[in-house]
């Protein structure tokens, strides 16, 4: 159970929130752990607790606190939840509508119920532990690591505590006073909870917008820079209020300038001949990341603005009062324009580098095929990204009705291809190479025209040159 609960947080941090995988996993963990532990201790009433040793009770008490703390950290909504009890073998209705989204309210209820049930048994286990401490001769009992405020945070039912008071009428005066205090604390907790619920209805808290669909999750091979930058974009665009303001204030946009300067300096100063093609590859990879980042920023921000326009026409929507409409699609274009120009100009500079700094691509291909393979793979990475975005746009278009409304909110940026320019340069270099071979032969023949058998020697030289070319 400890191993499973310890895996709740890593899974929650890994998956996008709107996938619902983490909440599903947490429910599985809470159900199987609760079931197995409750079977060991004799059910929710803890009938087997008196039979456990002091060490076993201590382990159980500590584990429950670890379990409750983990759930409350991962899902703060469970702190204020005290749902009605339901059988453990009943499965909550998590999927609704099109079957793709998790019903968060039901899921949180299920998690909170498991937590509250175990916390009730936790109190009984504490009583058994204290009873053991009074009867055992061992003076080395471990102190219970239960903070005082934990009892105040727990969702103890007033009815349950009152029933325990009735059952334990023969307890000592000190114990009765302590239980009466617990009843008073529980009543205060329930009153506070009701006040919070009422306040939530009148002043609903603003949750982050679910716009993660507009900032896509890329594969594991993407760079750390792109992973971090897309995360910042997603957070800014999902902000409940003033999304465009948060968007424009992102530090990642100012970082783009310094990255471009560094990449251009590398292309201008470093040795980019055949033995250093990996440097060209890494430079192009960073350039492609910048293009992807700006395409995602353009598409994501405009999608958020489109969402806000639709929300303004729906008074019943909980986000209807939120608006980023102080900005328009044109303002997004104007803000991104300078970054877009600089990044796409770097692409032109890279293509110029292929033509002037690396040398003849024909010679590179024939003398160092592995280096040429690096260039080819680099160029094709751009094409893979273009194809993925085109497929993504086609999927969105297939579920969007044609018309002006469907076209609004779509990004206007497209990743620039390197393939056409590099192919053109390759063809020029190979054509030039073929001419140069025979040009050399003819120049040699002209120098030796007055020698005996000059024509025959020229024929042999031409055949040798032609044989070499056909062999390539």
N, C-alpha and C positions, 0 to 999 in steps of 0.2 A: 504493500500500500504506500509506503514511503517513496519507493522508486517511482510509482505511477504519479503520485501527487507532485513529485519533484519535476515531472515532465510536463506539467500544465503550462508553466510560464514559457519554456522554450517553444512549445507549439504555438502558443498565443503570439509570441514575437515573430514567428516565422511566416504565418499565413496572413494574407489580407483580411481585414475585419469583415468585409462583405462576403467572403467565402463561407463564413460560418463554421469552418472546420474546427477552430479552437474551442468554440462553445460546445460543439458536439462531443469533442474529445473530453472536455472537462466533465460533461454529463456522464459519459461512460465511466470515467475514473471515479466520480463521486458515487455512482450507483454501485459499482462492483466492490469498491472499498467499504462503503457503508454496509452493504449486504453481508460481506464476509466477516467484518468485525462484529456486527450485531449478532451474527450467528454464534461467534465465539463467546460473547458475554451474556448470552441468554435473552436476546431481543432488546427492544427499546427500553424495557424496564430494568435491564441489567440483572436478571435473576442469578447469573453465574458470577457476578462481581465478588461476592464474599468468598468464593472459592479460589480466587486468584491470589498469588503471592504479592508481597509489597513491591518487588521489582516489576512484576507484570503490570500492576496497577499504575505504577509510575510511568512505564513505557506507554501504556494506553492513553493516559492523561496528556502526556507530552505530545503524542501523535495527533490527538484531536485538536490541540492548540495549533500545531503545525498545519494541519489540514484547513482549519477555519481561517488562519492568518493568510494562507496561500490563496484561498478563494476570494477573501475580501480585498487582497492586493490586486489580484488579476481582474476581479469583477466588483468594483466598489458598490454597484447597485445592490449586491446581496447584503450589505450592511444594514440597510433600512427595510429589508424584506422579512416578513414573518407570515408566509403563505399558509393556507389551510393544509392540514395534513392529508396525504393521499397515500394509497398503497404503494409500496416500493416496486411491485411488479407492473405498475401501470406506466405506459410509455407516454411522455408528453407529446403533444402534437406540434412538432417543431417546424415542419414544412407547411407552407400555405400558398395560396395563389397559384403561381405557375410551378410550384414545387422546387424553386431554385433558391429561395431565401429562408433563413431561419427566423422563426417567431421568437424574437429576443425576450419578450415579456415572459412567455411560458418557460423558456430555458432558464432565465434568472430565477423564476419561481422554483423550478426543480432543484437548482443548485442551492438556493437558500433553504429549502426544506431539508435537504440532506445535511446541510451545515447545522441548522437549528436542532434537528433530531439528535445528532451526535453531541451537540453541546449540552443537551438535556441529560444524556447518559454521562457526559463528562462530569456534571455536578454530582451524580450518584457515585461515580468512581472516586471522586474526591472524598466523599463521606466514608466510603469503604477504606480508602487509604488512611484517613485520620483514625478510623476505628482500629486498623491494624497497628498504627503507631501507639495507641493506648494500651494494646494487649501484648505487643512484641517487647521482648527484653532488649532487643538490639537498639543501641543508642545512635547508630550511624544512618538512620533513615535520611534519604535525600529530601531537601526542602522542595516543595512544589513550586515550579516556576510560573505561577499564575499571577499576572499583574492585577492590581485591584481594579483598574479601570476596565479590565476584560469582562468582569462580572456585570458592570454597568452597561457595556456595549451589547452583551448577549441578549437575545430575544426570548426572555423567560416568560412563559405564559402565567398570568396572575392566577388563573384557575388551577394550573398544575401545582403551583407553590402552595396555594390554599389547601388543596387536597393533601399534600404532604404534611402540612401543619396539623390537619385533622388526624392523620394516621399516627403521628408522633406525639400524641398528647402526654406520653409518659417521659418525654425527654426532660432534661434538666432545664432550670430556669434560664441559664445562660444560652443554651441552644435555642430555646423558644424566642428569646429576645433577638438572636441572630436571624432566625427565620422571619420574624416579623419585619426586621429591617430589610430583608431580601424582598418581601412582599411590597414594602413601600417603594423600594428602588424599582421593582418591576412595574409598578403602577406609573411611576414617573416616566419610565422608558416608553410605556405604551402611550401615554398622553403626548409625549414628545413626538413619537412616530406619527400619531394621528395629526398633530399640528403640521408636521413636515409634509404629509400627504396632501393636506388641505392647501398648504402653500404651493405645492407642486402644481395643483390643478389651476390655481389662480395665477401663478408665476412660473410657467414651465421653463425648465432650464434649457439653454440652447446647446444642442449636440452638434458635433462636426458634421458637415454635409457629406453625403455618400457620393462623392464624385471620383472615387478611385477608378471607376471604369474609364475615365477620360485620361488618366495618367496610367498607362499600361505597365504591368509588371513584366520586366524583360528576363532573359535567361540568366543562369548562374555565371556564364562566362563574361558578363559585362564588367567593366572596370569599377573599381571602388568609387572613383569620382562620379561616374554616371549613376551608380546605385544611390549614393548619398544625395546627389542633386535631385534625382527624381523623387526621393523621399521628401525633401524640402518643398518641392513643387506641389506634391500631393497634399502636404499639410497646409500650405498657404491657400491653395484653391479650395480646400475643404473648410476653411475658416467660416464660422457662421456670419460674421459681419465684416464688411470692408475687405472682401477677398482681393480686389484689385490693388488696394493699398498695400496689403501684405505681400502680394505678388511682386509689385514694383520694388519693395524694400528688401527683397532677397539678396543676400550677399553673393550668391552664385553668379549673378549677372556681372558684378564688378570683377569677379574672378576670371570671367571670360577674356577680358582685355589682357591680363597678364599671361594667360595661357597662350593666346594668339601670338603675343610678342616672343614668347619663348620658342614656340614651334617655328615661327618664321626665321628667327635667329639660327636655329638648328639647321634649317634647310639652306641658309645662306653661307654658313661658316664651316659646317662639318664636311668631312670627306664622304661623299655619297657614291663612290665608285662601286664596282661589283662586289667588293668584300664587305660593304657596309649597308647592304639592302635592308637588313633587319631594322636599322635606324629609320629608314624610310617607312617601313611597315608600322613601327610604333608611333611615328608622327601622324601617319594617316589614320591610325586607330583613334588617337585623341581627337583629330579633326572630325571623324565620323561621330564620335560621342557628342561633340559640340552641336553638330547638326541635329542629332536625335533629340538632344536636350531642348533646342529651340523649337523643333517641330512639336514636341510634347507640350511645351509651354504655350505655344500658339493655339494648339488644338484644345488643351485642357481649359485655359482661361476663357476661350470663346464658348466652350460647352457649358461652363459655369454661368456665363452671362445669359446664354439661351435658357438655362434652367431657371434663372431668376425671372426672366420675362414670363415664363409660363406660371411661376409661383404667384406673381402679382395678380394674375387673373383667377386665382383660386383662394378665396378667403378662408376656406376650411383647412387649408394646409398649414401645419405647424410652423413652416418656414416662410409663410406668406409675408411676414413683417420684415424679413431679411432681404436686402437688395444690394447687389453690386452694380446697379444700373447707373451709378455715377460715371461708369465707364461704358464705352461702346466697342464694337469690334474694330472700328477704325482707330480708336485710342490704343488698343492692344497692338495693332500694326505699327503705329507710330512709336510706341515705346520699344518694341523689339527691332525696329528698322535698322538702327545703327549696328546692333549686334549681328543681325542677319547679314548685312552688307559685309562686315568684316570677316565673318566666318566663311561666307560663300566666296569672297575674294581670296581667302587662303586656299580654297579649292583650286581656283585658277592658277595660283602661284605654285601649287603642288604639281599641276599638270605641266606647267612651264619647266619645273624642276626635272620631270621625267624627260623632257625634250633636250635640256641643256646641261644638266649637272651629272647625270648618271652615265652618259655616253651612249653609244649606239646600242639600242635594244636588240638589234640583230646580233651584234657581236656578243652581247651578254648572254643571249639565249644559246648560242653555239659554243661559247667558251666556258660558261658557268651556268648550266641549266638550273641548278638548285637556287641560285640567286634570282634567276628569272622567275622561277616558281614562286618565290616570295612576293615578287611584284604582282604576279597574276592573282595570287590569293588575296593580296591587299586590295586590288581593284574589285575582286568579286565580293569582298565583304560589304562594299557599298551597295552592290546589286542585291545581295541577300536582304539588307535592311530595307531597300526600296521595295522589294517584293513583299516583305512582311507588312509594311505599311499599306501597300496597295491592297493586299488581301484583307487587312483590317478595315479599310475604307469600304471595300466592296461588301463586306459582311454588314457594316452599319447601313449602307445604302439599301441592302436587300430587305431590311426591316423598317425602313423609313419611307413614308409615302413621298412621291415626287411632288415638287412644288416649292414655293419660296420658303415656307415654314421648315420644310425638311432640309433646305440648303443652309439655313441660318445656323450659326454656331460651329460650322466646319472650318478647320484650319486651312490656311491658304499656302503654307510652306510645304515644299517637297524636298526630299534629300537629293542632292546633286549627284549625278553619275560621273564616275571617272572613266568608265569603260570606253566610251566613244573616243575620247581624246587620246588615251593610251593606245588603242587599236590603230588609230590614224598614224600615231608616231611610229608604231611597229611596222606598219606597211611602208612608210617612207624610208625607214632605216633598212629594211630588207631589200627594197628596190634599189636604194643607193648602193648597198653592198654588192648586188649583182652587177651593176654598172662598173663599180670600182675594180672588180676582179678583171674584167676584160679591158678596161681602160689601161690597167697596168701592163697587160699582155701586149696591147697594141703599141704602147709607148716603148716597150722593150724592143718590139719588132722594128719600129722606126729607127731606133738607135743602131740596129744591126742590119739595116737594109742593104748595105754594100758588101756584106760578107757572103761567102759561098753558102748555097742552100738556105738562104734567108727565108724563102717562102715555106720550105719544108719545116724549118725550125719554128716558124710562127704557127704553122698548123699544129704541131705537137704541143706548143704552149697553150693554144686555144683548147685543144682536147683535154689537156691536164686541168685547166681552169674549169672547163665544163664538167669534167668528171668530179671535181671537188664540190662544185655547186650542187650537182644532182645527188651527190652523196649526203648533202645536207638537207 
